[in-house]
Amino acid sequence: MTTDRTSSTRRQFLLGAATAGAALVPGAAFAQNALVDLLNTPSRGNWDDQFDTRGSNVRQVASNTPIFSQDTLMSTQSAVNAYQGIVASGGWPELPANEKLRIGSESGVVPLLRRRLAIAGDLSASAGASTVFDSYVDAAVKRFQARHGMPADGVVGETTYKALNVPAQLRLNQLITNVARLQEMVAKDLGHRFVVVNIPAASVEAVENGQVVQRHTAIVGKIDRQSPILESKITNLNLNPYWHAPASIVRKDIIPLMRKNPKYLEESNIHIYDGQGNEIPPETIDWNTEDAVKYLFRQDPGKNNAMASVKINFPNPHAVYMHDTPQQGLFSNLMRFDSSGCVRVQNVRDLIVWIARDEPGWDRQRIEQVIASRQRQDIDLTAPVPVFFTYVTAWATDPNVVQFRDDIYHRDGSEQLAMSELTATAYSGGEQNPYAQGDDIFQ
């Protein structure tokens, strides 16, 4: 009785305050209505459940420890031991994914969610078993999402449910698989300064003296045009590069686009050349055949160039490279598996300034001046920087912060580990390990 009276009194006070505030402040009617709606919504929980506005004390997921390091290997091995204990204790509960949950929601699913988060270490076991999605649960969900490479918005929807409902045994298997991958790389002499592209995470690390000095969001190869695993050295940077379309992209992209829009090449500043360097008019080619594949397609430098301002070159048998892109909006996508095998790098100019740091005369100001001129220029590196394309879907830079990513290329042994919509369908034909020969056509 006392609790009901207290809740009623508190609600009346707040509603009265909202009304009084609206009367005193011009234009406050909208704010008053919003507060009234919040107080009256049936899913917001009870005011008796105190929301901790300071948030929970959770470990930071971000780390400057490289994915290829002895510390990461040891932490991942510790995570294997921890997950063996979780599996031996029965794992964690499966959540019914039939309602979207966020802070303020009240649901019978929330106690299960609390238990699931607590078992994996995202929520303190002392946070209780309330049916209200409070600030403790919100902070724990955000931590969970960050560990799984998702936007940490605190909303439990379809993607978060899929990650929550991967069984503990599968996560343990995933960790064991990736310990072997880490062991192989950590055993090598990687050098004091190198670049790592982690394909499942769609991210790039610039590492120096055992620390990540830059981390970049990336876009990597599609399922049917996979980015390859490779080791090489960055030897050359192209500023304002030409883009040469490989035969695979001429066949798969340019020919179909020309059938739809005969002016596509002209609008994209792409020229066609024969083997003697003579320019071929597009209208002389029969686009209903594959005759165009025998010609060279070259795109001029400029804002619409498929590589935008920069191309990062390193010798490899797959003819892939890293580069800038005019499609900056793609970096905000949750699933960034959208290229033809090469790797697009967000804020790539920061990366090339770091790569070219020891080259005389190539400071940031000079690089930016050349890019602004739209004139093609090369930077040949006197000290090539090692680069590694790798495939790591589970790791820990801290034993208590275990990271997981989608097994986008189906290499971890279970379809349930490839959770994104992009991997929901089977390969659309092609080779077992299809690699692109060159880079992306931009749409």
Residue, then its C-alpha position, 0 to 999 in steps of 0.5 A: m500500500t505504501t509503495d503504491r501511494t508513493s508511486s502515485t504521489r511521485r507521478q502526480f508531482l511530476l505531472g504537476a511540475a510538467t504542467a506548471g513548467a509549461a505554463l511558465v515557459p513559452g513554447a513548452a507545451f511540446a516538452q510537457n506532452a512528451l513528459v506526460d507520454l513518458l510517465n503514462t507509457p505502460s512499458r517504461g517500468n515503475w518509478d520505484d525501480q531507481f535508474d542509476t543515471r551514472g551508469s554501471n562500472v564496466r570495462q572499456v572494450a576499446s584497447n590499444t593492444p594489437i590483435f597480433s601480440q603476445d598479450t592478446l594471445m595470452s588473454t585469448q587463451s585465458a578467455v578459452n579457459a573462462y568459456q570452458g567453465i561457462v560451458a561446463s556450468g550449462g552455458w547461458p539461456e536462450l532469449p525469446a526474440n519477440e520484442k525489442l527492449r531498451i532502457g525503461s522497458e518492462s518485460g519478462v524477458v529482462p531477467l533472462l537478459r540479465r542472467r545472460l549478460a551476467i554469465a558473460g561478464d557484461l553485468s554484475a551478478s549483484a544487479g538483481a533480477s528486476t523485470v525493468f530494463d534499467s541503466y545497469v542493463d543498458a550499460a551491460v547491453k552496450r558493452f556486449q554490443a561493443r564486444h561484438g562489433m555492433p553500434a553500442d546503442g543499448v537497444v536489443g533488437e534482431t541483430t543483438y538477439k542473434a549474437l546473444n543467442v549463439p550458444a556458449q559451446l559455439r563461442l568456445n569453439q570459435l575462441i579455440t579456432n582463433v587461438a590457433r590463428l593468433q599463435e601462428m602470427v605471433a610466432k613470426d617477427l612482424g617488425h616494430r611497425f606494421v599494418v593489420v587488416n582484420i577482415p571479419a572486423a572490417s578494421v585496420e590497425a597501424v601498429e608501432n612498438g607494440q601499440v595500436v597508434q591508429r585504428h580505422t574502419a574499413i570495407v572489405g570483400k563481399i562473400d563472392r569477392q573475398s579479400p584474401i589472406l596475405e602478407s606483404k610490404i607497402t612499397n608505394l603510395n599513389l596520390n590522385p591515382y588512375w583507376h584501372a578496371p580489372a577484367s573481372i569488374v569489366r565483366k561483372d560490373i561495367i558491361p551490365l552498367m553500360r547495357k543499362n546506361p550507355k553514358y555510364l563511362e562518360e559520366s564516370n570519366i572512364h576511358i577505353y584503350d586498346g593494346q597500342g594505347n589508342e582510345i576506343p569510343p564506347e559506341t564502337i563496342d558491342w556491349n551485348t557481348e564480352d568483347a569489352v574485356k579485352y580492352l583497358f579501362r582507365q578512370d581519371p583522377g578526381k572526386n569520382n575516382a573509385m579510389a578517390s585520393v589515395k591508393i596504397n600498393f603492396p605486391n601480392p598475387h591477388a592484385v588487391y590494395m588499400h585505398d580511399t573511396p568517394q562512398q564515405g557513407l558506407f563506413s557507417n554500415l553495420m556490415r561492411f563487406d561490400s568491396s570486390g576484394c580490395v580494402r577501403v579505409q576510412n580517414v585513409r590520409d591519416l594512415i598514409v601520413w603515418i606510412a610515409r612519415d620517414e620519407p623526406g619531404w612528405d609531411r602532411q602539408r605536402i601530401e594534402q597539397v598534392i591531393a588538392s592539385r588533382q595531379r597524379q604523384d607517387i611516393d616510393l617508400t625507402a623503408p617498406v611497411p609490412v602489411f598483413f591481411t588476416y581473418v580473426t573472428a574472436w580474440a581478447t586484449d583483456p581476459n575479461v573483454v572477449q571480442f567476437r565478429d561475424d564469420i562472414y566467409h564461413r571459416d569457423g565451422s558453424e553457420q550460426l557464427a555467420m549471423s549477418e544478412l549478407t551471410a544468410t544466403a549461400y554463395s551465389g556460385g563461383e569458386q570455393n575461395p573467390y578473390a577479386q582481381g583488382d578493385d571495386i566499381f563504384q555505383 
